């Protein structure tokens, strides 16, 4: 199976968010071809959730797992730790009071 480049996936994700009028920003531009992607969801009330793509052995598929949640400053600290390990990391920040991130939709796993 052919894998999408990180840049292609990020561009498609941002386009999908725009369709639903959900603001999103590239906070850290990682490696275009193989950089991992973190998605931070800010609900604009000083709370945030950080998602990373991981492999679920039980379902034999890729899923978006919660990496951190809580106060936005704590989630930002978790992002900085991850960036310290992986300089090729993409970070996308989604801002939505309703908590929509669309990562559970078809085609985004």
Helices and strands as residue ranges (DSSP letters): H 6-19, E 23-28, E 37-42, E 47-56, E 61-71, H 72-85, E 90-95
